[in-house]
Amino acid sequence: MFIENEDGWIMTLSPEAGRRFFDLLLTIDREECDRVQALGCPDCLGPLDRGDNARKLRAGPLQHLAVGLRRANLCCRDCRHRQMPESVVFLGRRVYAGFVVVLASILASGLTPRRLARVQMSLGVSAQTVGRWQHWWRSAFVATPPWASRRGDFLPPLNRLALPTDLMARFKRDANPGRLLLMLQFLAPWSNLREGR
Ligand SMILES: [Zn+2]
């Protein structure tokens, strides 16, 4: 897995590092689900049971690790209230993993057609889909409630037309995939919104 963009940041993941990265994402999701489950139902304080959903996930070069993955979901035993914990793997209702959405959106901006083709091959996303995501960041994404509450955390203000690259750039510039992980954790409140394709 090798990707780069015009700014020169490069992400290389050996198969072993790819597995560690994906395992870390799954661990974060599992801990978040356990935490939410332990709190009980927000409506009636009843116990929450797991009612996970089978979800096909397209995870680019880490596809082999995503086989049989399920989206965590919780259901109240008493009032049937359903609650989907936040995730760093899934992003909304998309079939693509969050990290694929982020990387493809960033890497596709400003690339020559030849390099864009390489990015598409590496991540398994069509140019049309990436174009749709780039439009999403700059329109629907900035109209969501989590954005309204968190955009003020960034100074100088984020450039909407440079999303998501400008957003990613604000996270500590430590070794990748550390920065990508911070980005996915920031995006977790978007993971259970019922919007985005
Ligand atoms: Zn309940």
py3Dmol code that shows the C-alpha trace and the ligand (Angstrom):
import py3Dmol

protein = """\
ATOM      1  CA  MET A   1       0.000   0.000   0.000  1.00  0.00           C
ATOM      2  CA  PHE A   2       1.735   3.128  -1.212  1.00  0.00           C
ATOM      3  CA  ILE A   3       0.152   6.505  -1.707  1.00  0.00           C
ATOM      4  CA  GLU A   4       1.352  10.045  -2.106  1.00  0.00           C
ATOM      5  CA  ASN A   5       0.003  13.459  -2.938  1.00  0.00           C
ATOM      6  CA  GLU A   6       1.251  16.736  -4.331  1.00  0.00           C
ATOM      7  CA  ASP A   7       2.342  17.976  -0.902  1.00  0.00           C
ATOM      8  CA  GLY A   8       4.631  15.017  -0.742  1.00  0.00           C
ATOM      9  CA  TRP A   9       3.239  13.220   2.231  1.00  0.00           C
ATOM     10  CA  ILE A  10       3.626   9.578   1.708  1.00  0.00           C
ATOM     11  CA  MET A  11       2.038   6.656   3.361  1.00  0.00           C
ATOM     12  CA  THR A  12       3.563   3.266   3.042  1.00  0.00           C
ATOM     13  CA  LEU A  13       2.099   0.321   4.792  1.00  0.00           C
ATOM     14  CA  SER A  14       3.710  -3.061   4.673  1.00  0.00           C
ATOM     15  CA  PRO A  15       1.201  -5.935   4.893  1.00  0.00           C
ATOM     16  CA  GLU A  16       2.153  -6.284   8.559  1.00  0.00           C
ATOM     17  CA  ALA A  17       1.700  -2.552   9.274  1.00  0.00           C
ATOM     18  CA  GLY A  18      -1.609  -2.630   7.390  1.00  0.00           C
ATOM     19  CA  ARG A  19      -2.826  -5.406   9.628  1.00  0.00           C
ATOM     20  CA  ARG A  20      -1.706  -3.549  12.759  1.00  0.00           C
ATOM     21  CA  PHE A  21      -3.460  -0.382  11.565  1.00  0.00           C
ATOM     22  CA  PHE A  22      -6.703  -2.205  10.865  1.00  0.00           C
ATOM     23  CA  ASP A  23      -6.515  -4.136  14.139  1.00  0.00           C
ATOM     24  CA  LEU A  24      -6.109  -0.819  15.964  1.00  0.00           C
ATOM     25  CA  LEU A  25      -9.237   0.570  14.275  1.00  0.00           C
ATOM     26  CA  LEU A  26     -11.207  -2.545  15.248  1.00  0.00           C
ATOM     27  CA  THR A  27      -9.972  -2.307  18.845  1.00  0.00           C
ATOM     28  CA  ILE A  28     -11.022   1.356  19.096  1.00  0.00           C
ATOM     29  CA  ASP A  29     -14.472   0.457  17.744  1.00  0.00           C
ATOM     30  CA  ARG A  30     -14.820  -2.482  20.131  1.00  0.00           C
ATOM     31  CA  GLU A  31     -13.906  -0.349  23.148  1.00  0.00           C
ATOM     32  CA  GLU A  32     -16.331   2.392  22.120  1.00  0.00           C
ATOM     33  CA  CYS A  33     -19.128  -0.157  21.708  1.00  0.00           C
ATOM     34  CA  ASP A  34     -18.367  -1.650  25.146  1.00  0.00           C
ATOM     35  CA  ARG A  35     -18.364   1.831  26.690  1.00  0.00           C
ATOM     36  CA  VAL A  36     -21.737   2.772  25.181  1.00  0.00           C
ATOM     37  CA  GLN A  37     -23.220  -0.600  26.071  1.00  0.00           C
ATOM     38  CA  ALA A  38     -22.097  -0.251  29.697  1.00  0.00           C
ATOM     39  CA  LEU A  39     -23.987   3.046  30.007  1.00  0.00           C
ATOM     40  CA  GLY A  40     -27.306   1.337  29.276  1.00  0.00           C
ATOM     41  CA  CYS A  41     -30.268   2.702  27.384  1.00  0.00           C
ATOM     42  CA  PRO A  42     -30.347   6.524  27.266  1.00  0.00           C
ATOM     43  CA  ASP A  43     -34.170   6.429  27.301  1.00  0.00           C
ATOM     44  CA  CYS A  44     -35.052   3.919  30.033  1.00  0.00           C
ATOM     45  CA  LEU A  45     -31.659   2.813  31.474  1.00  0.00           C
ATOM     46  CA  GLY A  46     -32.497  -0.752  30.406  1.00  0.00           C
ATOM     47  CA  PRO A  47     -29.747  -3.164  29.353  1.00  0.00           C
ATOM     48  CA  LEU A  48     -28.428  -2.889  25.785  1.00  0.00           C
ATOM     49  CA  ASP A  49     -27.972  -6.032  23.710  1.00  0.00           C
ATOM     50  CA  ARG A  50     -25.747  -6.362  20.661  1.00  0.00           C
ATOM     51  CA  GLY A  51     -27.684  -6.469  17.415  1.00  0.00           C
ATOM     52  CA  ASP A  52     -24.884  -6.095  14.909  1.00  0.00           C
ATOM     53  CA  ASN A  53     -25.540  -5.763  11.189  1.00  0.00           C
ATOM     54  CA  ALA A  54     -23.709  -7.584   8.414  1.00  0.00           C
ATOM     55  CA  ARG A  55     -22.102  -4.886   6.290  1.00  0.00           C
ATOM     56  CA  LYS A  56     -20.045  -5.377   3.164  1.00  0.00           C
ATOM     57  CA  LEU A  57     -17.044  -3.116   3.500  1.00  0.00           C
ATOM     58  CA  ARG A  58     -14.700  -2.051   0.720  1.00  0.00           C
ATOM     59  CA  ALA A  59     -11.340  -1.462   2.322  1.00  0.00           C
ATOM     60  CA  GLY A  60      -9.003  -1.083  -0.659  1.00  0.00           C
ATOM     61  CA  PRO A  61      -5.641  -2.738   0.006  1.00  0.00           C
ATOM     62  CA  LEU A  62      -6.873  -3.987   3.391  1.00  0.00           C
ATOM     63  CA  GLN A  63      -9.866  -5.725   1.858  1.00  0.00           C
ATOM     64  CA  HIS A  64      -8.716  -9.161   3.004  1.00  0.00           C
ATOM     65  CA  LEU A  65      -9.009  -7.956   6.617  1.00  0.00           C
ATOM     66  CA  ALA A  66     -12.588  -6.697   6.185  1.00  0.00           C
ATOM     67  CA  VAL A  67     -14.182 -10.005   5.261  1.00  0.00           C
ATOM     68  CA  GLY A  68     -17.157 -10.867   7.463  1.00  0.00           C
ATOM     69  CA  LEU A  69     -16.989  -7.600   9.371  1.00  0.00           C
ATOM     70  CA  ARG A  70     -20.159  -6.486  11.141  1.00  0.00           C
ATOM     71  CA  ARG A  71     -21.307  -2.976  12.073  1.00  0.00           C
ATOM     72  CA  ALA A  72     -21.835  -2.795  15.837  1.00  0.00           C
ATOM     73  CA  ASN A  73     -25.364  -1.916  16.846  1.00  0.00           C
ATOM     74  CA  LEU A  74     -27.089  -1.913  20.217  1.00  0.00           C
ATOM     75  CA  CYS A  75     -30.730  -2.475  21.068  1.00  0.00           C
ATOM     76  CA  CYS A  76     -32.490  -1.872  24.402  1.00  0.00           C
ATOM     77  CA  ARG A  77     -33.953  -5.077  25.817  1.00  0.00           C
ATOM     78  CA  ASP A  78     -36.841  -3.150  27.404  1.00  0.00           C
ATOM     79  CA  CYS A  79     -37.889  -0.322  25.062  1.00  0.00           C
ATOM     80  CA  ARG A  80     -36.172  -1.519  21.828  1.00  0.00           C
ATOM     81  CA  HIS A  81     -34.390   1.828  21.426  1.00  0.00           C
ATOM     82  CA  ARG A  82     -31.563   1.300  18.918  1.00  0.00           C
ATOM     83  CA  GLN A  83     -28.212   2.943  19.243  1.00  0.00           C
ATOM     84  CA  MET A  84     -25.287   2.685  16.867  1.00  0.00           C
ATOM     85  CA  PRO A  85     -21.924   3.358  18.535  1.00  0.00           C
ATOM     86  CA  GLU A  86     -19.483   5.649  16.756  1.00  0.00           C
ATOM     87  CA  SER A  87     -16.879   3.985  14.576  1.00  0.00           C
ATOM     88  CA  VAL A  88     -13.454   4.738  13.112  1.00  0.00           C
ATOM     89  CA  VAL A  89     -13.902   1.970  10.497  1.00  0.00           C
ATOM     90  CA  PHE A  90     -17.248   2.893   8.961  1.00  0.00           C
ATOM     91  CA  LEU A  91     -18.210   6.381   7.788  1.00  0.00           C
ATOM     92  CA  GLY A  92     -21.951   6.885   7.549  1.00  0.00           C
ATOM     93  CA  ARG A  93     -23.789   4.517   5.239  1.00  0.00           C
ATOM     94  CA  ARG A  94     -20.988   4.187   2.737  1.00  0.00           C
ATOM     95  CA  VAL A  95     -19.767   0.794   1.649  1.00  0.00           C
ATOM     96  CA  TYR A  96     -16.198   2.129   1.678  1.00  0.00           C
ATOM     97  CA  ALA A  97     -14.127   2.208   4.858  1.00  0.00           C
ATOM     98  CA  GLY A  98     -13.623   5.678   6.319  1.00  0.00           C
ATOM     99  CA  PHE A  99      -9.893   5.627   5.683  1.00  0.00           C
ATOM    100  CA  VAL A 100     -10.525   4.903   1.974  1.00  0.00           C
ATOM    101  CA  VAL A 101     -12.925   7.865   1.760  1.00  0.00           C
ATOM    102  CA  VAL A 102     -10.412  10.170   3.437  1.00  0.00           C
ATOM    103  CA  LEU A 103      -7.326   9.052   1.537  1.00  0.00           C
ATOM    104  CA  ALA A 104      -8.988   8.903  -1.875  1.00  0.00           C
ATOM    105  CA  SER A 105     -10.542  12.361  -1.396  1.00  0.00           C
ATOM    106  CA  ILE A 106      -7.211  13.889  -0.412  1.00  0.00           C
ATOM    107  CA  LEU A 107      -5.028  12.069  -2.877  1.00  0.00           C
ATOM    108  CA  ALA A 108      -7.279  12.716  -5.845  1.00  0.00           C
ATOM    109  CA  SER A 109      -7.156  16.475  -5.483  1.00  0.00           C
ATOM    110  CA  GLY A 110      -4.632  18.072  -7.780  1.00  0.00           C
ATOM    111  CA  LEU A 111      -3.190  14.896  -9.175  1.00  0.00           C
ATOM    112  CA  THR A 112      -2.340  14.290 -12.794  1.00  0.00           C
ATOM    113  CA  PRO A 113      -4.619  11.783 -14.533  1.00  0.00           C
ATOM    114  CA  ARG A 114      -1.851   9.199 -14.564  1.00  0.00           C
ATOM    115  CA  ARG A 115      -1.208   9.426 -10.835  1.00  0.00           C
ATOM    116  CA  LEU A 116      -4.936   9.591 -10.164  1.00  0.00           C
ATOM    117  CA  ALA A 117      -5.303   6.289 -11.975  1.00  0.00           C
ATOM    118  CA  ARG A 118      -2.662   4.809  -9.681  1.00  0.00           C
ATOM    119  CA  VAL A 119      -4.477   6.086  -6.603  1.00  0.00           C
ATOM    120  CA  GLN A 120      -7.706   4.603  -7.889  1.00  0.00           C
ATOM    121  CA  MET A 121      -6.019   1.289  -8.481  1.00  0.00           C
ATOM    122  CA  SER A 122      -4.423   1.317  -5.025  1.00  0.00           C
ATOM    123  CA  LEU A 123      -7.666   2.139  -3.199  1.00  0.00           C
ATOM    124  CA  GLY A 124     -10.196   0.530  -5.554  1.00  0.00           C
ATOM    125  CA  VAL A 125     -12.378   3.612  -6.009  1.00  0.00           C
ATOM    126  CA  SER A 126     -13.666   4.996  -9.310  1.00  0.00           C
ATOM    127  CA  ALA A 127     -13.027   8.610 -10.324  1.00  0.00           C
ATOM    128  CA  GLN A 128     -16.787   9.197 -10.267  1.00  0.00           C
ATOM    129  CA  THR A 129     -17.077   8.047  -6.653  1.00  0.00           C
ATOM    130  CA  VAL A 130     -14.117  10.165  -5.533  1.00  0.00           C
ATOM    131  CA  GLY A 131     -15.695  13.155  -7.268  1.00  0.00           C
ATOM    132  CA  ARG A 132     -18.917  12.563  -5.337  1.00  0.00           C
ATOM    133  CA  TRP A 133     -17.013  12.435  -2.035  1.00  0.00           C
ATOM    134  CA  GLN A 134     -15.105  15.608  -2.805  1.00  0.00           C
ATOM    135  CA  HIS A 135     -18.401  17.348  -3.411  1.00  0.00           C
ATOM    136  CA  TRP A 136     -19.778  15.875  -0.147  1.00  0.00           C
ATOM    137  CA  TRP A 137     -16.939  17.306   1.987  1.00  0.00           C
ATOM    138  CA  ARG A 138     -17.573  20.787   0.666  1.00  0.00           C
ATOM    139  CA  SER A 139     -21.381  20.769   0.818  1.00  0.00           C
ATOM    140  CA  ALA A 140     -23.278  18.197   2.936  1.00  0.00           C
ATOM    141  CA  PHE A 141     -20.406  17.570   5.389  1.00  0.00           C
ATOM    142  CA  VAL A 142     -20.171  21.225   6.418  1.00  0.00           C
ATOM    143  CA  ALA A 143     -23.955  21.306   6.931  1.00  0.00           C
ATOM    144  CA  THR A 144     -23.961  18.538   9.583  1.00  0.00           C
ATOM    145  CA  PRO A 145     -24.498  19.169  13.335  1.00  0.00           C
ATOM    146  CA  PRO A 146     -21.063  17.791  14.375  1.00  0.00           C
ATOM    147  CA  TRP A 147     -19.409  20.255  12.014  1.00  0.00           C
ATOM    148  CA  ALA A 148     -21.315  23.182  13.472  1.00  0.00           C
ATOM    149  CA  SER A 149     -20.073  22.286  16.950  1.00  0.00           C
ATOM    150  CA  ARG A 150     -16.445  21.494  16.045  1.00  0.00           C
ATOM    151  CA  ARG A 151     -15.437  23.849  13.248  1.00  0.00           C
ATOM    152  CA  GLY A 152     -14.665  26.540  15.834  1.00  0.00           C
ATOM    153  CA  ASP A 153     -11.826  24.384  17.223  1.00  0.00           C
ATOM    154  CA  PHE A 154      -9.649  25.310  14.263  1.00  0.00           C
ATOM    155  CA  LEU A 155      -7.740  28.540  13.893  1.00  0.00           C
ATOM    156  CA  PRO A 156      -7.289  29.908  11.347  1.00  0.00           C
ATOM    157  CA  PRO A 157     -10.692  28.703  10.144  1.00  0.00           C
ATOM    158  CA  LEU A 158     -10.690  25.721   7.813  1.00  0.00           C
ATOM    159  CA  ASN A 159     -10.958  26.407   4.128  1.00  0.00           C
ATOM    160  CA  ARG A 160     -14.181  24.703   3.063  1.00  0.00           C
ATOM    161  CA  LEU A 161     -13.034  24.433  -0.535  1.00  0.00           C
ATOM    162  CA  ALA A 162      -9.862  22.648   0.570  1.00  0.00           C
ATOM    163  CA  LEU A 163     -11.624  19.913   2.554  1.00  0.00           C
ATOM    164  CA  PRO A 164     -10.698  17.318   3.569  1.00  0.00           C
ATOM    165  CA  THR A 165      -7.004  18.099   2.885  1.00  0.00           C
ATOM    166  CA  ASP A 166      -6.983  21.213   5.082  1.00  0.00           C
ATOM    167  CA  LEU A 167      -8.649  19.295   7.913  1.00  0.00           C
ATOM    168  CA  MET A 168      -6.150  16.434   7.763  1.00  0.00           C
ATOM    169  CA  ALA A 169      -3.305  18.937   7.733  1.00  0.00           C
ATOM    170  CA  ARG A 170      -4.393  20.313  11.121  1.00  0.00           C
ATOM    171  CA  PHE A 171      -3.688  17.095  12.942  1.00  0.00           C
ATOM    172  CA  LYS A 172      -0.290  16.636  14.494  1.00  0.00           C
ATOM    173  CA  ARG A 173       2.226  15.892  11.847  1.00  0.00           C
ATOM    174  CA  ASP A 174       3.511  12.677  13.305  1.00  0.00           C
ATOM    175  CA  ALA A 175       4.282   9.550  11.405  1.00  0.00           C
ATOM    176  CA  ASN A 176       1.516   8.183   9.236  1.00  0.00           C
ATOM    177  CA  PRO A 177      -0.764   6.455   9.824  1.00  0.00           C
ATOM    178  CA  GLY A 178      -0.871   8.364  13.132  1.00  0.00           C
ATOM    179  CA  ARG A 179      -2.320  11.433  11.492  1.00  0.00           C
ATOM    180  CA  LEU A 180      -4.834   9.384   9.567  1.00  0.00           C
ATOM    181  CA  LEU A 181      -5.921   7.788  12.833  1.00  0.00           C
ATOM    182  CA  LEU A 182      -6.476  11.214  14.446  1.00  0.00           C
ATOM    183  CA  MET A 183      -8.531  12.195  11.419  1.00  0.00           C
ATOM    184  CA  LEU A 184     -10.702   9.052  11.691  1.00  0.00           C
ATOM    185  CA  GLN A 185     -11.240   9.684  15.397  1.00  0.00           C
ATOM    186  CA  PHE A 186     -12.293  13.252  14.630  1.00  0.00           C
ATOM    187  CA  LEU A 187     -14.741  11.894  12.048  1.00  0.00           C
ATOM    188  CA  ALA A 188     -16.263   9.308  14.406  1.00  0.00           C
ATOM    189  CA  PRO A 189     -19.338  11.518  15.146  1.00  0.00           C
ATOM    190  CA  TRP A 190     -20.144  11.298  11.431  1.00  0.00           C
ATOM    191  CA  SER A 191     -19.946   7.487  11.427  1.00  0.00           C
ATOM    192  CA  ASN A 192     -23.497   6.933  12.626  1.00  0.00           C
ATOM    193  CA  LEU A 193     -25.217   9.806  10.807  1.00  0.00           C
ATOM    194  CA  ARG A 194     -27.780   8.624   8.322  1.00  0.00           C
ATOM    195  CA  GLU A 195     -26.342  10.601   5.457  1.00  0.00           C
ATOM    196  CA  GLY A 196     -23.550  10.294   2.938  1.00  0.00           C
ATOM    197  CA  ARG A 197     -23.146   7.787   0.136  1.00  0.00           C
TER     198      ARG A 197
END
"""
ligand_1 = """\
1
ZN
Zn -34.642 1.517 26.669
"""
view = py3Dmol.view(width=600, height=400)
view.addModel(protein, "pdb")
view.setStyle({"model": 0}, {"cartoon": {"style": "trace"}})
view.addModel(ligand_1, "xyz")
view.setStyle({"model": 1}, {"stick": {}})
view.zoomTo()
view.show()
